[in-house]
Amino acid sequence: MSKQYLTLHTIDNAHKTDIFALAPTKTQLLSASGSSSIHIYSTTEPDFPLTQTLDGAHKLGVHHLVTNKEGDRAASAGFEGGVKIWRNEDEGGNWVGNGEIVDGNKPGEIWAIALSADGNYLASTSIDGRINVWDLQTEGMPKIREYETKGSFGLCVDLSADGAFTASGHESGSLYIFNNDSGRLAHSLASLVKPVRAVAFSPGGKLLAAAGDARIIALYDVSSGEQVANLTGHVGWVLSLDWSFTGEYLLSGSHDSKAKVWSIDTRNCVATHSHGDKPLWAAKWLPKTTMSEMFALAGGSGAVSFYREAAG
């Protein structure tokens, strides 16, 4: 069974350089690129207007941008090696700076980032393989945990919705799941051999999806660590993974310029969309506020496109 999604709107030249990250809230979409600013778009209006620009967020550009489940906190990681925390200060969606994390103050000290569902904790990877967890609710935002891996560059990280686990993917192809309660390694997962560029826990925390240069999306059982499925179809590196809010579908974005929607029940691709001819760095579901599912895509073209599920 296939699904059909219609292009709702495309914002051309949303950024002057590659858009590396998208982060949704219930009413907005945040975007970040190799330029220094973060753009914020309204997702409640038909033409998705630009409502705010956070100028000079990171002088050397932004490579990761994340929001928490409630959409009242965001974090951005810049090429200079630091992270800035942002707070949504009112119902109108106005964002303001809310602190900064600097770990060694050099590129690569902080790379990929993930926010806990409540926005109180941030996990980050480093070029030497460390996985750090930061407490954002305590003054000074101290580092409260440091997980050691085998030293390979951590390219991606995610926190489970219940806060129980941290997962990381590495340049070596290694994958790890850490238990946040015990502070110990829960699983060293079957390696994907090639660099892992995206990891994502399912909403219920039962599955972990991981993908990268092997062009395979692997699904793992979080409790056992067993690899339970391979999703194949992309012909380029898989750069982005995002679960639908029900966990029924997984959205992927690839270097092959295509986004795919996968049914977790059937383990099949049910929709494919092209986004120009440049790498597709970011693919994100938008919170379901209507009967229709929506997602946004962005990448090397500098455009942001919005898609909505066609009426049945």
N, C-alpha and C positions, 0 to 999 in steps of 0.2 A: 504494500500500500504506500502510495506517495502522497506528499503534502505539497501544496502550492503556496508560495509567498509572493506578494505583489510589492513592487517598489513604491513606497509612499512618497519619498522625497530624497533628493541628494543635495548636499551642501558642497558645492565645488569650491576648491581653494580654501577649505576650512582652516588649513595651516599651510605655510609656505614650504614645509619640509615633510618628510615621512611622519605619519601619525602612528606612534608606537603603542598607545594605550587609550582605551575607553573605559569609563566607570559610570554606571547608572545610579540614579536615585529614583524615588517614586515619581518625581516630576521633572527630572533633569538628566542630561547626559554630559559628563565632563570628558574632555579630550586633551591629550598631551602629545607633544611631538619633539623633534630635534631642535625646535626653537624654544625660547625661554618662557613662553606664556602658556597658561592653561585656559582653555575656552569652556564656557558653560552654556548649554543650549536647553531651552524649554522643550519638554516632550509632551506637553499638554496642548500645544497649539499646532495647527496643521502644517505650518511652514517651518517648524522647529527653529525659532529665532535665537540668535545669540543674545544672551541676557547679561552676561558678565565676562570680563577677561581679567585673569589674575596675572598682571604684567610682571615680568622679571622673576617668575617663580623659581627658576633655576637658570643661572647665567649660561650654562653650557648645554641646556636642553634637558628634557624629561624623557626617561625611558620606561618608567613604570608609574602607574596611577591606579589607586584602588579606593573603594568606598565601603563602608560597613552596611549591614542589612537595613538599618533604619534610614540610612542616607544622611545622617547628621554629622558624619565625620569622614574625612578623606585624608589620604597620604600620598605624597609624590616623591619619587626618587630621581635624582638628577645625575648627570654624567660626572659631576664634580665629586660625588661620593656621599652626599648627604641626603636626608629625608626631611621634608616639611610636612607638618600636620595642619589640616584645615578644618574649620568648624562651620557648619551651616547655622547661622545665628538667628534666623527667623523663618517664618513660614513662607516668606517670599523667596527664599532660596538664595539669600546673599551670603557668600562665603568670605571668611576672614582667616588670617593666619592664626595658628593656635600652638605654635612651638616648633622646635627643630631638633632632629637627632643627628649628631655627627660622631662617627666612630673612626677615629684615626685621621679624618679629614683628608682622605686621598681617594682617587678613583678606584672603584672595585671593592672598597671596604663594605659598602652596602650596594647590592645590585637588585635582585627581585624582592618584592615586598608583598605582604598579605595582612589584612586587618581581620581581627576577630569579629564575629557577628555583632557584638555589643559595642565595638569600637574601642575597647579598653586596652587591647594588646595588639602589638605589631610584630610580625615575624619577618626576618630579613636574611638574605643569603650573602655570602662574600666570595671573593675571587679565590680564597684559599680553602673553601669548603665548609667554613663554620656556618651554622644556622643559629641566629640570635633571636631572642624574644625580649621585647621592650614593654614596660608598663607605662601606658600613656595616661593613667589616671593619678599617678603619683608625681609630685613636683620634681622637675628635672628629668622626667621620663627615663628612669634608670633601666639598664639591661638586667633582667632577672634570670635569664637562662642562656646557656651557650651549649649547643649540641655540636659534638665533633663528628666529622665524617672522615673519609679517607683522603681528604685534601683536594678533591677535584672541584673546580669552579661551580658554584651553585647557580644555575641559570633560572630556576623557578621555585616557587614555594607556595603552599596553601595551608590554611587552617580549617579544620572541620567546623561545621556550624555549631556543634555543641561544645567546642573548645577543647575536646579531648585529645586531638591528634594534630601534629604538624607533619606535612609531607614535603620532601624536597627532591628535585631532579637535577642531575649534574652533567657537566660536559663529558665525563667519562661514560655516560650511559647509565650510571648508578641511580637507584631510587631508594629512598628511605622513608619510613614512617616512624615518628617518635611519639611516645606517650607523654603528654604534657603533665599528667598527674604524678607519674613516677620519675619523670625526667630521663627516662631510659629509651633506648632504641627498641621499638616494637617489632619492626620488620625491615630487613634488607631485601628488597624485592628483586624478582627476576629481571636482570639487566636488559635494556633495549639496545645495548652494544654501542649505539651512537648517541651523541648529545641529546639530552631530554630538555625540551624548551617550554613545556607546559605541563602542569599538574593541577587537578581539580577534584575535590571531594564532592560526591553527590550530596544533595540537600539533607538526606537522612543519615549521611555519614557511613553508609554501608559499602559504597564503592569508591575507588579512586581511579580516575582516568589520567593517563600519562601519554605523552607523544613528543615527537621531535624529528630529528634528521632521518630516522629509520622509516618515516612516512606511515607508520602504523600507530593507531590509537589503541593502547592496551588498557584493559579494565582489570582491576584487582579487587579481591574481597578484602576489606580493611581488617576484619577480625582474624582471618587466617593468613593473609598475605599471599594467597593463591591467585595466580593469573587466571581469570575466568573467560576472557574473550579478547579477540583482536578485531578491530574495525579497519578495513583496508579500502582504499579508493583514491586518496590523495597521491599526486605524482610529484609533490614537492614537500619540503620540510613542513611539519605541522607546527604552527607558531602560537596558536591560541585555542583554548578550550573553555567552554562555559556550559553548565547544566541549566536546563529549564527549571523553573521554580517547583514543579511537581516531581522532577527527576525522571520524567518519561523520555526526555530528549536531551541529546548532547549536541552542542554547536561547536564546529571547528573552523579555524581559519588557517590558510596555508600559504607558503611561498609560491604555490602554483596559481595564486590570485583567486582561488575559489573558497567559498564557504560551503560546508555541508551540515545538514541536520540529520542526526542518527537516532533511530528508534532503539531504545535500550531493551525493549521487550523482544523485538525481532532481530536485533543486532545488525540491521540494515540501514543504508543511507536512504532517506525518504525525500530529500530535496538537495539540490546543488545550485548555487548562484555564483556567477563571476563578478568580480569587483575590479574592472579594468584589467590591466596587464602587468601590474606591479605586485610585489609581495603584500599579502593581507596580514598585517601585524595584529589586528584586534578584531574580535568578533564577540559581541555581548548581547544576551537577552535583555530586554527591558522589562521591568516589573509589570505583571499582568493586571492592568487596571480596567480592561474591557474583556469582552468574550474572545477577542482575537489575540494570538501571540504576536509579539513584535521583537525584532532584533536589529542591531546596528553593526555596520562594518566600516573599517577604516584601514588605511595602510599607506603604501608608497605613492599612491596617486594624490594624496593630500586632501581627498574628499571623504565625507562621511555620508553613508547611505542608510536609510531606514526602510525596513521591510515589515509587512504585516501579513499574517496568514489570510489567505483568500477564504471567503465565506463558503461553507459547504453546501 
